[in-house]
């Protein structure tokens, strides 16, 4: 889909340089940037999706699984 938008000159010039350096089209750069922006600002969608998956999987009271999960989380660098 084609659309027209207005952006500040300095952002346009930076995007042009990025496109040129990466040998990508202007459209590819703008589409990737917008996709990344939307992903970062759609936190509710991610949370809702995770909640749906967790609801389908169901819960178990497996002591071994709980202990293993805590161990993995404790060993993970955040």
Backbone bond lengths (Angstrom), bond angles and torsions (degrees), N, CA, C in turn:
res aa  C-N    CA-C-N  psi(-1)  N-CA   C-N-CA  omega(-1)  CA-C   N-CA-C  phi
1 X - - - 1.438 - - 1.521 108.44 -
2 X 1.288 115.48 139.03 1.458 120.53 176.84 1.514 108.79 -98.21
3 X 1.330 114.28 144.94 1.453 120.25 175.97 1.527 108.28 -151.88
4 X 1.298 116.05 159.14 1.467 120.93 178.11 1.519 108.11 -115.68
5 X 1.320 115.55 133.65 1.460 121.29 177.63 1.521 108.57 -136.12
6 X 1.312 115.48 156.83 1.463 121.00 175.76 1.518 108.24 -107.98
7 X 1.323 115.61 130.90 1.470 120.75 177.53 1.524 108.03 -134.14
8 X 1.327 116.21 154.71 1.470 119.27 178.20 1.535 111.43 -61.20
9 X 1.318 115.53 148.19 1.466 121.45 -177.71 1.519 112.81 -56.29
10 X 1.344 117.49 -41.36 1.471 119.11 -176.81 1.527 111.19 -65.68
11 X 1.315 118.02 -36.82 1.470 120.59 177.98 1.528 109.57 -68.80
12 X 1.323 116.55 -41.31 1.464 120.63 177.55 1.525 110.62 -58.02
13 X 1.339 116.70 -47.14 1.462 120.72 -178.08 1.529 111.17 -64.04
14 X 1.327 117.46 -40.23 1.466 120.25 177.72 1.527 110.89 -64.62
15 X 1.317 116.29 -40.82 1.472 120.29 178.78 1.527 110.77 -65.71
16 X 1.325 116.75 -38.68 1.462 120.53 177.64 1.530 111.13 -62.37
17 X 1.334 116.48 -43.76 1.465 120.15 177.99 1.522 111.10 -62.09
18 X 1.336 115.87 -44.08 1.468 120.39 -179.66 1.529 110.21 -62.08
19 X 1.311 116.90 -44.03 1.461 120.68 179.43 1.523 110.61 -61.79
20 X 1.317 116.08 -44.54 1.456 120.82 -179.11 1.524 111.58 -64.43
21 X 1.320 116.33 -45.96 1.467 120.30 -179.21 1.531 111.54 -63.95
22 X 1.313 116.41 -36.42 1.462 120.05 -178.61 1.513 113.43 -91.11
23 X 1.341 115.87 3.59 1.462 121.74 -178.28 1.534 111.10 51.50
24 X 1.335 113.60 46.83 1.461 121.19 178.75 1.520 108.30 -120.77
25 X 1.298 115.31 158.24 1.455 118.79 177.55 1.524 109.71 -76.92
26 X 1.303 115.49 159.78 1.462 121.16 175.65 1.530 109.81 -58.17
27 X 1.316 116.82 -42.02 1.466 120.54 179.62 1.527 111.67 -61.14
28 X 1.325 117.60 -39.95 1.471 120.40 178.23 1.523 111.02 -62.73
29 X 1.324 116.74 -42.71 1.465 120.70 -179.42 1.520 111.00 -64.42
30 X 1.332 116.78 -46.90 1.468 120.01 -179.39 1.533 111.51 -66.25
31 X 1.323 117.20 -40.18 1.466 120.18 179.75 1.524 110.24 -65.08
32 X 1.335 118.07 -42.39 1.465 121.64 178.80 1.526 110.75 -64.93
33 X 1.319 116.68 -40.83 1.465 120.56 179.85 1.524 110.86 -64.93
34 X 1.311 116.97 -43.70 1.462 120.23 -179.96 1.521 111.07 -67.79
35 X 1.331 117.07 -38.91 1.464 121.11 177.61 1.530 110.62 -61.21
36 X 1.324 116.80 -44.47 1.465 121.00 178.54 1.527 111.18 -64.71
37 X 1.311 117.39 -42.30 1.465 121.81 178.63 1.525 110.59 -60.71
38 X 1.309 116.12 -47.07 1.464 120.39 -179.57 1.521 111.53 -63.33
39 X 1.320 117.15 -39.55 1.468 120.56 179.11 1.524 110.86 -63.52
40 X 1.328 116.92 -40.04 1.463 120.16 -179.74 1.515 113.13 -72.01
41 X 1.318 116.70 -26.65 1.452 120.05 -176.24 1.524 113.48 -103.62
42 X 1.305 116.54 12.17 1.463 121.03 178.82 1.526 109.76 -113.90
43 X 1.321 116.58 44.31 1.457 121.52 -176.81 1.528 111.86 -57.61
44 X 1.312 117.24 -38.47 1.458 120.08 -179.41 1.521 111.43 -62.07
45 X 1.327 117.35 -36.94 1.456 120.75 178.75 1.524 110.84 -64.13
46 X 1.317 117.07 -41.82 1.461 121.11 178.98 1.524 109.85 -65.13
47 X 1.318 116.35 -46.17 1.463 120.51 179.61 1.522 110.86 -61.39
48 X 1.321 117.05 -44.21 1.467 120.74 178.96 1.522 111.24 -61.49
49 X 1.317 117.10 -42.14 1.469 120.70 179.25 1.520 111.00 -63.70
50 X 1.333 116.50 -43.27 1.471 119.98 178.74 1.528 110.62 -64.55
51 X 1.317 116.94 -39.87 1.462 120.02 178.36 1.524 111.56 -63.81
52 X 1.338 117.08 -38.21 1.466 119.87 178.01 1.523 110.59 -64.80
53 X 1.321 116.89 -42.98 1.462 120.68 179.60 1.520 110.08 -63.72
54 X 1.313 117.01 -46.42 1.466 120.50 -179.97 1.524 110.99 -62.11
55 X 1.316 116.90 -36.53 1.457 120.64 178.22 1.510 112.29 -66.33
56 X 1.322 117.28 -35.31 1.462 121.35 179.41 1.525 111.55 -74.89
57 X 1.325 116.97 -35.75 1.461 121.31 -177.72 1.520 110.47 -71.17
58 X 1.312 115.80 -38.40 1.466 119.03 -179.09 1.518 110.56 83.47
59 X 1.290 115.84 170.79 1.456 120.35 -177.66 1.518 111.57 -112.41
60 X 1.299 114.32 153.16 1.465 120.19 174.50 1.519 107.43 -132.90
61 X 1.283 115.76 155.40 1.457 121.10 177.39 1.519 109.35 -105.95
62 X 1.316 116.12 52.40 1.459 122.53 -178.36 1.526 108.62 -85.22
63 X 1.325 117.38 110.83 1.466 122.19 -177.39 1.527 111.21 -62.74
64 X 1.330 117.57 -39.80 1.460 120.92 179.82 1.531 109.88 -63.53
65 X 1.329 116.78 -46.02 1.455 121.21 -179.67 1.524 110.94 -62.00
66 X 1.316 117.30 -41.78 1.462 121.35 178.98 1.524 110.88 -63.68
67 X 1.326 117.24 -43.55 1.463 121.14 179.96 1.528 110.86 -65.69
68 X 1.335 116.90 -41.22 1.465 120.83 179.18 1.525 110.10 -64.24
69 X 1.316 116.50 -41.39 1.460 120.33 178.58 1.517 111.72 -62.37
70 X 1.330 116.91 -43.49 1.470 120.27 178.61 1.525 110.53 -63.06
71 X 1.332 117.40 -38.87 1.464 121.52 -179.63 1.534 110.07 -65.00
72 X 1.312 116.66 -43.92 1.462 120.22 179.73 1.527 110.02 -63.21
73 X 1.325 116.96 -44.87 1.459 119.99 179.51 1.520 111.93 -63.09
74 X 1.331 116.59 -39.25 1.464 120.26 -179.72 1.529 111.19 -66.57
75 X 1.332 116.85 -32.72 1.473 121.50 -178.16 1.533 112.75 -87.36
76 X 1.306 117.79 -4.98 1.466 121.33 -177.26 1.513 110.87 -89.70
77 X 1.339 115.38 129.39 1.457 119.70 177.18 1.512 108.74 -82.91
78 X 1.318 117.27 120.77 1.463 121.84 -179.36 1.475 107.11 -94.87
